[in-house]
Amino acid sequence: AAEALSRRALPAGVSVHRCERPVPDLLDALEGADAAIVVDAARTGAAAGSVQRLARGELARALRPSSHALGVADALALAEALGRAPARIEVLGVELGDAGGSALTPAVSAAAREAAETALAIATELLGPELERPDDA
């Protein structure tokens, strides 16, 4: 999703960060933000390639970290505990399903693009209806 968004004209005040290491990278990206939209791979049991808005209570279950690292849910909890979390955080989960390995299935690749569009729509909503996106002018 970050790659797709980085090629788009974004509203003023919107930035895209790709966080390879959720705890240090996401904590840095959240610093000073008024709001954040986080997109991450998820395993919720939904159909592979679906995009879901996740509630805070679902994060730990849906955004499970690997056995060797802390994940996005951990980074968001730490940001809140440190007082570094923005007032509003929206989380979009791209369902991986049973996809194994590092290659994305066509459904998951399409879902990442859908998540990018959804994230952009949420950002525009957060910024207010009076703001037009540059590519809409």
Buried (B, 14 or more C-beta within 10 A) or exposed (E): BBEBBEEBEBBEEBEBBEBEEBBEBBBEBBEEBEBBBBBBBBBBEBEBBBBBEBEEEBBBEBBBBEEEEBBBBBBBBBBBEEEBBBEEBBBBBBBBBEBEEEEBBEBBBBBBBBBBBBBBEBBBEBBEEEBEBEEEE
